[in-house]
Amino acid sequence: MTRRPLTVVGGGFAGLTAAISAAEAGAAVTLHEAHRTLGGRARTADGPYLTNEGPHALYNRGPHWPWLRQRGLLEPLAPLPLRDAARLRFFHRGTLHRQPGLGILKLRAHRDAPVDQDFLTWGRTHAGEATVRAAAHFVGVATFHHDPGSLSAAFVQERLRRTTTLPPEARYLAGGWGKLIERMAQHARDLGVRIETGARVDALPEDRPVVVATHLDSARALLGDDRLRWTGARTVLLDLAVRTRRGDPFALSGLDFPGWIERFTGPDPGLAPRGEQLLQGQVGIGPDETRDDGVARAERLLDAGFRDWRERTTWRRTSLSNGRSGAVDLPGTCWRDRPAIDRGDGVYLAGDQVAAPGVLCEVSFTSALEAVSLALGTGRHPCTAPHRTTTTGTTGTTARVR
């Protein structure tokens, strides 16, 4: 029998997930990637400092974890030594602390956060102002946003719960995320997927179905659909190599403002040359702030946690990420309100800003499986729901699905 053709536009995590899923379902898949290398935001830079586009980790309780493991795509993982696991520090009221505070841990236990209220307003009914703001700032690690407290309470609460789970969900890929992309690409090729890099698609292919797995801005231009918009975050990314010194924290979270610095050579020393440590961090900045504003806040964290870091610095890089860290949901919206996966006429979206549940890259994963299920008619993926109006939270908020 002739296999049904399916085209994937975009070779990042979402695109490769879609290509593998479709090939396993029997489709003849062609994947087009505009860059010469695959990966999207999951690319790992060439040495000697193997950086990603901001801090990256996989959450082992997400839906992508068993899917990757069943296909032999996860290992090798980089285990976090116990001595480093205990070196998580919190910058609060100008000093370092070993714990985030009992109030934050109590706040995460509530599961009644509504969609239509912002996190700060809802949180004040359960805790004091200082505790709620500190909790919101901590969630910057999973939102990359400058003001998580202004976002939907339901959206922020889910991320607070996931990032404070014990034992921690975060796991690290040996060699950086690029190694995962390499394994996924090879697995796709073994399944018969034709991968074309350096192949920019400027118009939708006539042969359908097509899964568009690109950044939402690129999808909007390709489809000519101005409705393909969603709120994102502006984030300053900091990459820093310093000479090794005993006693450096593994990670440092800002509670006075959203910010995160992580020492990725803790679990994986091979990410930097011998005798050096690789730090990667992110600080959300507001729409009227500059990169220098974010850098200044990142340096406050470094000053607090990494003694003599300026004298020890051997390499440094900063960049500004604008809307490239996934969707954030404002009060009154949830993931179902984001641009729909099914765009009609055999065109489907996948990526981290579309209508699929999950935290960070889990949105890309679930949307990719849903897009392929719809494209090939193999049955709706159970992670997502049909277009409908839902009531969420304790206040009876209605979330309209588009």
N, C-alpha and C positions, 0 to 999 in steps of 0.2 A: 504494500500500500504506500502511496505517496504521503509523506509526512506533511502536516499543515505548517506553512511558513509563519514565523513570527519575528518581528523586528524589535530590537531593543536599542534605544538611543540613550547613551550614557553608560560609562563603564566604571562607576563607583560601586559602593556596597549595595545600593538598591538595584542597579542595573545587573550586576553579577548574580545577585539573589534571584532576580526575575529570569535571567537567562538559564541558570541551573534548574530552577523549578519548571520552566517551560520545556527544557530538553528532557527532563525526567518524565514529563507527561507525554512525550512523543513528538513534540514540535521540532521543526527544522529552524533553528534559531540563528539569526545573524545579529551581532552586537556591534554598534558603531560608537567609537570614542574619539572626540575631537582632539584630545591631547595625544602625545606620543606614548604616554604611559597611562596605565589604568589606575583607578583608585579614588579619584575625586578628593574629598577631604580626608580620605583614609590613606593618602600617599605618605610614604616615609621618605624623608630627604636622604640623599647620598651622604656617605660619611665625610669627615670623621664623627660628626654629631648627628645621630639618627633621630631627627625630630619629626613630629607630626604637626599638623595644623592646629596647634593648641593641645592641651592635655587630653589624652585619649585613654579610655578603659572600657572593658566589656563588663556588663552586669550579669552575673551568672544565674539570676532568677528571671531573666528576660526570655521571651519566646524564641529568640535566635540561638540561645545557648544549646539546647538539645538538638536543634536542626543542624548546626555546625558540627557538633560532636558526632552525630550519627553518620556524617559524611567524612569524618576524619580530618576536618579542616581547622580544628582548634589548636591542637598541639603542634609545637611545644609551647607551653605556657611558661611565664617567668614567675616563679613563686616569690612572694614577699617575705623576707626573713622576719622572724618574730621580733627581733630587736628593732627593726624598722617599723613594723606594724604598730608598735607601741609609741612611736615618735610622731604621732599626729598632734599638732598644736593649733590653738585657737587664739586669734588676736582680738581681744575684747577690752574696751576701755583703755586702750593704749598699751596693754601688757599681754604676755603670753600665758595661756592656761592649758592644762592637760585635758580638761573636759569642756564640752560646750555649755554645760549648765543644766541642772535638773529640770528647769522650766521648759527648755527646748525639747528635752526628751519626753516630758509629759504632754507637750503640745502635739507632738507627732502621733500620739496615741489616739487622738480624736479622729473620727471618720465621718463627721457630719459636715465637712466643708462644702459650702454651696458654690455653684457655678457663677451666680450673679452678683456675688460680693467680692471685693478685693480681699487679699489675704490679711492685710493689716486690720481692716474693719472687723472681719470675722474673728481673727486671733485675739483681739482685745476683749472678747466675751469669755475667753478661756484663760488669759494670762495678762500680765502687766505689759505696758508699752515697751519697755526695754527688752523684755524677753521676746516679744513678737517681732520686733525689728531685728534682733540678733538672729532669730530663726529664719526670717526672710532673707537676710544677707547670706546666711549659710547656704541657702538654696541657690545662690549664684553659681555654685559648682556645677549644677545640673541645668541651669538656664542660660548662663553667660550674659545675663541681663543686669542692667545698672540699678534697677529698682524692682526686685521680685515681689515686694510687698504690695505693689500696685496691680499685680496680675490676679487672675481668677483664683479664689481661695482653693477651689477643687484642684486646679492645675498645680499650684504650689505645694499643697498638702501631700499630693501623691509623690512629688519629688522629695519632700522632706522625709517622708516615710521610707522611700527607697534608699536615700543616701545615709540614713542613720540606722539602717538594719544591722543587727549583730547576729552572726559574724558579717563583716562587710561584704557587699556584693561584688565590688570592683575586682577584676582580674586583669592581668597584663600579658600581652602577647610577646614572646621572645623575638627580639629583632624589630619590634615596631609593627604597626598595623599593615605596613606594606607586605609583610610576610603572609598575613592572612589573605590579602588581595592576590598575591602570587599563587597561593594554594587554591583559592576559588577560581582563578582564571585557568589554571591547569585542569582542575576538575571539570570546568565548563568545556574546555577543549576535548577532554577525554569523552565527554558525552556527545561530542559532535558539534558543539557551538562554534560558529565561525566568528572570530573576533578580529575586527578591523580597527586599528589605532591610527591616529592622524587623519581620521575620516569625519570631518565636520558635516553635519546634516543641516542644511539651510531650508529645506522644505520637507513636509511630511511625506514619506514614501506612499505611493499609490497602493501597494500591496498591504493589506491589513490582516490581522491586527498589529498595532504598534504600541509598545510600552515606552513612554517618554520618562526616563529616569534621570533627569537633570535638575539643577537648581531651578527654583520656581521662576526666576527672572528669565532664564534661558527657555524654559517651557512656554512662558507667556509670549516671547518673541516668535518661537517656532510655530505655535498654534495660532498666533494672532488674536489671542483672547485676553483682553485687559482685565478680566475678572480674576485671573490667576495671581492673586496677591494675598499675603498674610503677614502679620506682625512678626518681626524678628528682633535681633539684638545687635547692638554695636559693641564690639569687644576688642580691647587691646590685648594682643598676644605677646608674651615675652619668652624668649629662648635664651638661656644663659648657661655657659660652662664655667665652672669654678674648680680650683684645685681642691682635692679632697681634704676634708678636716673631720675628725671624729666628733660626733655630737650634733651634727646638723640634723634638723628634723626631716622626717620623710615627707610630710605635707603640712602646709600651713593654710588655715582657712580664716578669712576675714569675717568677723562678726560686727565690727564697727562700720563696715562697708563691704559689698560683695567683691570678693577676690580670692584667688586660689593659686598657690605655688606648690609644685610637686617635684620631688627628686626622683626622676624616673630611672636613674642608675641604681636605686635601692634594689628593686626586683631584677633589673637587667643591667649589670655593669658594662656589658658590651655596647651600650648605646653611646659611649664616649671613650676616648683614649684612656689608657691606664693612668691612674693617678688624678683623673678628673671626674667631676660629677656633672650630670646634665639636669638642669632645672627647667621646667616649663610651667608657665603660669598664664592666667587670664584674669582680666578685670573689666567688668562691664562699664561703659561710659554712656552718658546721656546724649540726646540728639544735638545739644549745643556745646558739648565738650570736645576737646581735642585729644589726640593720641598722647600728648604730653601729660594731660590730666590723668589718664589711665596709668601711664608709666610712673608718675609720681606716687600714686597709691600702691602700685606694685613694689616700688622701692621702700615704702613704709613697711610692708610685710617682710621684705628681705632684711631691712635694718633690724627688725625685731627678732628674726629667727635665724639668720645666717651670718654669724659674726665675721667681720672683716671680708665680707663678700666682694666688695669693690677691689680690694688689693688682691684677691684670689681669682678674679675674673680673667679667663683666657679667651673667651669668645662671647659675643652678645648680638642678639637680633630682636627687633620689635616690628610688629605689623599691626594693621587694623583690619579686623574682620567685620564686615557689614552685612548682616542678615544671612550669614553662612553657618550658623550654629543651631539651626532647627527652629521650629515654630514656638512661639509663646502665645498663650491664650489670655486675652483681656477679659475682665468681668463681663458676664453675660454670654460668653462663647466657650465652646469646648472643641475637642478634636473633630467632632462630627460637622462643625460649621466651616471647617477649612475646605479648600477646593476639592471637589469630589474626584475620586479615582477614575470613574467612568465618565469620559468626556463626550461620548457618543460617536457614531460612525467608525467604530473599531479602534478608537484612540483611548489610551489609559495612562494615568499618571502614577508615578512612584517617586518617593523621596521623603525627606524629613519635614516637609511643610504641607502635607496633604492629609486627607481625611482618614487617618488610621491612628489607633491608640499606641501607647508606649512612651518610653523615656529615651530621649536622645536617638541613637541609631536604631532603636527598636521600631520607630515610626517608619523608617526606610524599609526595614525588613518586612513588617506586616503589610505595608502598602504594596510592596513588590509581589508578595504571595497573592494578595487580593487581586491585583491587576492581572496576573497570569490566570487565576481561577476564572475571572470574568472573561478574559480574552479567549480562552480555550473552552469555556463552557463546562469546566470540570466540577462546578459547584462552588458556592460562595465560601470563601475562607472563614472559619469560625471566629477569627479575631475581630472582624468588623461586622457592622450591622447594616441592614438595608436603610435606604433613605427614609427617614421618618422623623416625627417630632417626639422628643423625649423629655421627661421631667427628671431633673437631677438635683440632689441636695435637699435640704430641709425646707427651702423657701418656695418650692414649686416653680423653679425657673424652667422655662421652655427653651430648648436648644434647637434651632432650625437647621436642618441638614440641606446643604446645597450640592 
